[in-house]
Amino acid sequence: MSEIVAGIDEAGRGAIIGPMTIAGVSISKDKLPLLEKLGVKDSKELSHPRRIKLAMQIEKLVKDIVVIKVEACRIDSYRNSGTNLNQIEANKMVEILDIIKPDEAIIDSPDVNTNKFRLRIENKLMHKCRVIAEHKADKNHKIVSAASIIAKVEREKAIEKLKKKYGDFGPGYTSNEITIRWLKEWKEKHNDYPDIVRKTWITVSNIESRKKQSFLSRFLGLRKDECGGRDGFGT
């Protein structure tokens, strides 16, 4: 009987809006060439329609798929209690592997120290298996590429659902102008952010700081007009 190999990857780790989605996919090793035949590759190298089509094909081919979504408010809660993002991700990967129970697991490591990340997972597993943690595993291993596609598609579904309620906030990453503009406008209108925003992100603090600076500048300008002083305080 062929060994079962699992691949794990995430989508939305660095986003400021929406969930981090972690997917685990398992398959018999003798079927791995079929993933190659499908044209499976790192999700970032595929268009949205292509990812959706491949996700459906992957679901028909593989043994198991497990997806865990860690919502923004949960990420904030974990971080506020002292659990960093690498630890959050490792803990959820352990949950996935204990469900899938593969003989071997290949993980796209978020930690620069891949050995440290591997040990963190191995030490917490109830179901013991060989664990391989690598950088760019989503490019180098088709089973991890498959997981990256599933994770990306599931996050995209979640994002579209959120947009129906909260409006178009773009992809939810701080590098995107639409996302940043939405954050500023939402804060200005509602004076707080909904639970879909990761409030522990530095970007939120930066927006808060700029808002306070803007208010202070307007206040000082008003004081200058009222008092006639050069520095805004009548001196």
C-alpha positions in Angstrom: 0.0 0.0 0.0 1.4 3.4 -1.0 2.3 5.9 1.8 0.1 8.9 2.3 1.8 12.3 2.0 0.3 15.6 3.1 1.0 19.1 2.0 0.2 22.2 4.1 0.2 25.9 3.1 -1.6 29.1 4.0 -3.2 32.1 2.4 -3.7 35.5 4.0 -1.0 35.3 6.6 0.1 38.9 6.1 -3.3 40.4 5.4 -4.8 43.0 7.7 -8.4 42.1 6.7 -10.0 38.7 6.7 -8.9 35.3 7.9 -5.7 33.4 7.6 -6.7 30.2 5.8 -4.6 27.1 6.3 -5.2 24.0 4.1 -3.9 20.5 4.3 -4.2 18.1 1.4 -3.2 14.4 1.4 -2.7 11.9 -1.4 -1.2 8.5 -2.0 2.4 8.9 -3.1 1.7 6.8 -6.2 -0.8 9.5 -7.3 1.6 12.4 -7.0 2.4 12.4 -10.8 -1.3 13.1 -11.4 -1.0 16.5 -9.7 1.8 17.3 -12.1 -0.4 16.2 -15.0 -3.2 18.6 -13.8 -0.8 21.5 -14.0 -0.8 22.1 -10.3 1.6 24.9 -9.2 2.0 27.6 -6.6 -1.3 29.4 -6.3 0.4 32.8 -6.7 1.4 31.8 -10.3 -2.2 31.1 -11.3 -5.1 33.3 -12.3 -8.2 33.3 -10.2 -10.3 31.2 -12.7 -7.5 28.7 -13.0 -7.2 28.3 -9.3 -11.0 27.6 -9.0 -10.8 25.0 -11.8 -7.8 23.3 -10.3 -9.3 23.3 -6.8 -12.3 21.3 -8.1 -10.0 18.8 -9.9 -7.8 18.5 -6.8 -10.8 17.7 -4.6 -11.7 14.8 -6.9 -8.2 13.4 -7.0 -6.8 13.6 -3.4 -7.6 11.5 -0.3 -8.4 14.3 2.2 -8.7 18.0 2.4 -8.9 19.9 5.7 -9.2 23.7 5.9 -8.9 25.9 9.0 -9.8 29.6 8.9 -8.3 31.7 11.7 -10.5 34.8 11.8 -9.0 38.3 12.3 -10.4 38.6 15.8 -8.9 35.2 16.8 -5.5 36.2 15.5 -5.7 39.4 17.6 -6.7 37.4 20.6 -3.8 35.0 20.2 -1.3 37.8 19.7 -2.6 39.7 22.7 -2.1 36.6 24.8 1.5 36.2 23.6 1.2 33.7 20.8 2.9 35.0 17.7 1.9 34.3 14.1 4.4 31.5 13.6 3.0 29.7 16.7 -0.6 30.2 15.6 0.2 28.7 12.2 2.1 25.8 13.7 -0.7 25.0 16.1 -3.3 24.9 13.3 -1.0 22.8 11.1 -0.8 20.3 14.0 -4.6 20.2 14.2 -4.7 19.4 10.4 -2.1 16.7 10.6 -3.8 15.0 13.5 -7.0 14.8 11.4 -5.3 13.7 8.1 -2.8 11.3 9.8 -0.3 11.1 6.9 2.9 9.1 6.8 4.8 12.2 5.7 3.9 15.9 5.8 5.5 18.6 3.8 5.0 22.2 5.0 5.8 25.6 3.6 7.6 27.0 6.5 6.9 30.6 7.5 9.9 30.6 9.9 13.3 31.5 8.7 14.5 28.7 10.9 12.9 25.7 9.2 14.3 23.2 11.6 12.8 25.1 14.6 9.4 25.2 12.9 9.6 21.5 12.1 10.4 20.6 15.7 7.6 22.8 17.0 5.1 20.8 14.9 6.6 17.4 15.6 6.7 17.9 19.3 2.9 18.7 19.4 1.7 16.0 17.1 -0.5 13.2 18.5 -0.2 11.4 15.2 3.5 11.0 14.7 4.8 11.3 11.1 7.8 12.5 9.1 7.7 16.3 8.9 9.5 18.3 6.3 9.5 22.0 6.6 10.9 24.0 3.7 10.9 27.5 2.3 9.2 27.7 -1.1 7.7 24.2 -0.6 4.7 25.5 -2.5 6.9 25.8 -5.5 9.0 22.6 -5.0 6.4 20.1 -4.0 3.1 19.5 -5.9 1.2 18.4 -2.9 2.0 21.7 -1.2 1.1 23.5 -4.4 -2.2 21.8 -4.2 -2.7 22.9 -0.6 -1.7 26.5 -1.6 -4.4 26.5 -4.2 -7.1 25.2 -1.8 -6.1 27.7 0.8 -6.1 30.6 -1.6 -9.5 29.7 -3.1 -11.1 29.3 0.3 -9.7 32.6 1.5 -11.0 34.3 -1.7 -14.5 32.9 -1.0 -14.4 34.3 2.5 -13.2 37.7 1.3 -16.0 37.9 -1.3 -18.6 37.1 1.4 -17.2 39.8 3.7 -17.3 42.4 0.9 -21.0 41.9 0.5 -21.4 43.1 4.1 -18.6 45.6 4.5 -18.0 46.9 0.9 -15.0 46.7 -1.4 -11.9 46.7 0.8 -9.7 45.2 -2.0 -7.6 42.1 -1.3 -7.1 43.0 2.4 -3.4 43.6 2.3 -1.6 46.7 3.5 0.3 47.0 0.2 -3.0 47.7 -1.6 -4.3 51.3 -1.9 -8.0 50.2 -1.9 -7.5 48.4 1.4 -5.7 51.3 3.1 -8.3 53.8 1.8 -11.1 51.5 3.1 -9.5 51.3 6.6 -9.1 55.1 6.8 -12.7 55.8 5.6 -14.2 53.1 7.9 -12.3 54.5 10.9 -13.4 58.0 10.1 -17.0 57.1 9.8 -17.4 54.5 12.6 -14.5 55.5 14.9 -13.5 51.8 15.2 -12.9 48.7 13.1 -15.1 45.7 12.7 -13.8 42.3 13.8 -12.7 41.4 10.3 -9.7 43.8 10.8 -6.6 42.6 12.6 -6.3 45.4 15.1 -2.9 44.2 16.3 -1.3 45.0 13.0 1.1 48.0 13.0 -0.8 49.6 10.1 -3.8 50.2 12.4 -1.5 52.0 14.9 0.0 54.0 12.1 -3.4 55.1 10.9 -4.3 56.0 14.5 -1.1 58.1 14.8 -1.7 59.9 11.6 -5.3 60.7 12.6 -4.1 62.1 15.9 -1.4 64.2 14.2 -3.9 65.5 11.7 -6.3 66.5 14.6 -3.5 68.2 16.5 -2.4 70.1 13.4 -5.9 71.4 12.8 -6.2 72.2 16.5 -2.9 74.2 16.5 -3.9 75.9 13.3 -7.2 77.0 14.9 -5.4 78.2 18.0 -3.0 80.2 15.8 -5.9 81.9 14.0 -7.7 82.7 17.3 -4.7 84.0 19.2 -2.6 85.5 16.4 0.6 83.9 17.7 3.3 82.5 15.5 3.3 79.0 17.1 -0.4 78.6 17.7 -0.3 79.4 21.4 -0.3 83.2 21.3 3.4 83.7 21.9 
